Amino acid sequence: MWHAAIMSNPDVRAAVATPALLGECPLWAPEEGLLYWLDIEGRVLHRYDPTAGTNETRGMPGRPGAAALGPHPGELIIAMEHELVRFSWDDPASLQPIRALEAARTGNRLNDGRTDPAGRFVVGSMWADPAAGKATGTLYQVDDTDCHHLRTGVGCPNGLAFDAVRQRVYWTDTPTERIVVADYDAETGAWENERLFFDYTDLPGKPDGACIDVEGGYWSASVYGWAVIRISPEGTVDARIDLPVEKPSMPAFGGPGLETLYVTTIGAGGGVPSAPGRDGFIPGSLLAIDGLGVAGFTDPPFAG
């Protein structure tokens, strides 16, 4: 059954039309009313102001794969190359390494990640060229004292999302086309009873980044599939939003009331050229979708 509230003709627009090479990790900062997002291959951190309609950028010394809010407005914890770094928007020279998760120059880089309900940073690594088919990545859980290995032998970590209400975590290794769900104890960080949540095999595209709405719906970017889909907590697709670009990479709720779904997309990066956009949309744009009839959550700041 389709989710009735989301069948009401949502509006898809380009919030930022200047394309990223490989857009990723939209992150709403509620205290600032701003959306941070990344261009991995362009080595750029973006900051979009929906009220002013402006988008600012900061260059990065490496490839930023994921980000979390820091303890103060304008501060971020960024998973870049092989390590976590602290960055202040107002003082770019203050970039400071916090913790190396892997050795430098192994051929891996950090990719999809976010904070769990307790503020731990969960992030995965991958071989930098996904077309090589290597499974050299690891899924890490970083708290204020330690770094735990949750999974090894990972090809391309994506789709990480936490449902604090149902005490769940979702995650996918994109090449497998399988989204898994596990029980997640936010107090201890225990990840247990992993099982299949959804199989993408019969759908266009593959599972990429994701987020959760207030009803427990799992919003998955169908990379190569021209869409974002909503999967109910029971594991059935109950909404599909067709997009004007081929490779959406990650959604996140933001804006007033957390009712706008922002979606990063892949442009000329990512190894395989993107198909031309439809209706004048440019691959690599930051998209905004309004009128969904459902709101989302924001990620807590990093507690490390």
SULGICOR-V368932 format. One record per residue. N is the residue number from 1. RES is the residue in one small letter. SS is DSSP state (hx for helix, st for strand, lp for the rest). OMEGA is omega in whole degrees, -180 to 180 (999 if undefined). Layout:
N;RES;SS;OMEGA  N;RES;SS;OMEGA
This chain:
1;m;lp;179  2;w;lp;179  3;h;lp;-170  4;a;hx;-176  5;a;hx;-175  6;i;hx;178  7;m;hx;-170  8;s;lp;169  9;n;lp;180  10;p;lp;-177  11;d;st;179  12;v;st;-180  13;r;st;175  14;a;st;176  15;a;st;176  16;v;st;-176  17;a;lp;177  18;t;lp;-168  19;p;lp;168  20;a;lp;173  21;l;lp;180  22;l;st;-179  23;g;st;-179  24;e;st;165  25;c;st;169  26;p;st;-173  27;l;st;-178  28;w;st;177  29;a;st;-172  30;p;lp;-180  31;e;lp;-178  32;e;lp;-174  33;g;lp;-176  34;l;st;176  35;l;st;171  36;y;st;175  37;w;st;-169  38;l;st;164  39;d;st;-173  40;i;lp;-175  41;e;lp;176  42;g;lp;180  43;r;lp;-175  44;v;st;168  45;l;st;179  46;h;st;172  47;r;st;-175  48;y;st;177  49;d;st;-177  50;p;lp;179  51;t;lp;180  52;a;lp;-177  53;g;lp;-177  54;t;st;178  55;n;st;178  56;e;st;-178  57;t;st;171  58;r;st;176  59;g;st;179  60;m;lp;179  61;p;lp;178  62;g;lp;-178  63;r;lp;180  64;p;st;-176  65;g;st;-178  66;a;st;-179  67;a;st;175  68;a;st;176  69;l;st;175  70;g;lp;-176  71;p;lp;-177  72;h;lp;176  73;p;lp;180  74;g;lp;177  75;e;st;179  76;l;st;167  77;i;st;-173  78;i;st;173  79;a;st;-172  80;m;st;-177  81;e;lp;-175  82;h;lp;-170  83;e;st;171  84;l;st;179  85;v;st;175  86;r;st;-176  87;f;st;175  88;s;st;-178  89;w;lp;-176  90;d;lp;179  91;d;st;-175  92;p;st;-180  93;a;st;-177  94;s;st;-179  95;l;st;-172  96;q;st;175  97;p;st;178  98;i;st;-176  99;r;st;173  100;a;st;178  101;l;lp;177  102;e;lp;174  103;a;lp;178  104;a;lp;172  105;r;lp;174  106;t;lp;-171  107;g;lp;176  108;n;st;168  109;r;st;177  110;l;st;-176  111;n;st;-173  112;d;st;177  113;g;st;176  114;r;st;177  115;t;st;175  116;d;lp;-177  117;p;lp;178  118;a;lp;178  119;g;lp;173  120;r;lp;177  121;f;st;176  122;v;st;-173  123;v;st;-179  124;g;st;175  125;s;st;-178  126;m;st;170  127;w;st;-170  128;a;lp;178  129;d;lp;-177  130;p;hx;180  131;a;hx;180  132;a;hx;177  133;g;lp;-179  134;k;lp;178  135;a;lp;-176  136;t;lp;-173  137;g;st;178  138;t;st;173  139;l;st;-174  140;y;st;172  141;q;st;-173  142;v;st;174  143;d;lp;-174  144;d;lp;-178  145;t;lp;-170  146;d;lp;176  147;c;st;-177  148;h;st;175  149;h;st;180  150;l;st;179  151;r;st;172  152;t;st;-179  153;g;st;-176  154;v;st;178  155;g;lp;-179  156;c;lp;-176  157;p;st;-178  158;n;st;169  159;g;st;-177  160;l;st;179  161;a;st;-178  162;f;st;173  163;d;st;-176  164;a;lp;-178  165;v;lp;-178  166;r;lp;-180  167;q;lp;-178  168;r;st;167  169;v;st;176  170;y;st;-178  171;w;st;175  172;t;st;164  173;d;st;-166  174;t;hx;-178  175;p;hx;180  176;t;hx;-177  177;e;lp;-179  178;r;st;173  179;i;st;179  180;v;st;175  181;v;st;179  182;a;st;172  183;d;st;-176  184;y;st;178  185;d;st;-176  186;a;lp;-179  187;e;lp;-177  188;t;lp;-175  189;g;lp;-179  190;a;st;-180  191;w;st;-171  192;e;st;174  193;n;st;179  194;e;st;179  195;r;st;-180  196;l;st;175  197;f;st;-177  198;f;st;179  199;d;st;-178  200;y;lp;-168  201;t;lp;-175  202;d;lp;179  203;l;lp;171  204;p;lp;176  205;g;lp;180  206;k;st;-179  207;p;st;177  208;d;st;-177  209;g;st;-174  210;a;st;174  211;c;st;-177  212;i;st;173  213;d;st;-173  214;v;lp;178  215;e;lp;-178  216;g;lp;176  217;g;lp;-178  218;y;st;-180  219;w;st;-175  220;s;st;173  221;a;st;179  222;s;st;-179  223;v;st;-172  224;y;lp;-175  225;g;lp;174  226;w;lp;-175  227;a;st;159  228;v;st;180  229;i;st;175  230;r;st;179  231;i;st;-178  232;s;lp;177  233;p;lp;178  234;e;lp;174  235;g;lp;178  236;t;lp;179  237;v;st;179  238;d;st;173  239;a;st;175  240;r;st;177  241;i;st;178  242;d;st;-177  243;l;lp;-179  244;p;lp;177  245;v;lp;-172  246;e;lp;-168  247;k;lp;168  248;p;st;-174  249;s;st;-179  250;m;st;174  251;p;st;173  252;a;st;178  253;f;st;178  254;g;st;-180  255;g;lp;179  256;p;hx;-179  257;g;hx;-178  258;l;hx;-176  259;e;lp;176  260;t;st;176  261;l;st;176  262;y;st;-177  263;v;st;172  264;t;st;-179  265;t;st;-178  266;i;st;179  267;g;lp;-176  268;a;lp;179  269;g;lp;176  270;g;lp;174  271;g;lp;-179  272;v;lp;-178  273;p;lp;178  274;s;lp;172  275;a;lp;177  276;p;lp;178  277;g;lp;178  278;r;lp;173  279;d;lp;176  280;g;lp;178  281;f;lp;-175  282;i;lp;175  283;p;lp;-175  284;g;lp;177  285;s;lp;168  286;l;st;-179  287;l;st;174  288;a;st;-179  289;i;st;178  290;d;st;176  291;g;lp;-179  292;l;lp;-179  293;g;lp;178  294;v;lp;-179  295;a;lp;-178  296;g;st;-179  297;f;lp;168  298;t;lp;177  299;d;lp;176  300;p;lp;175  301;p;lp;175  302;f;lp;-176  303;a;lp;-178  304;g;lp;999
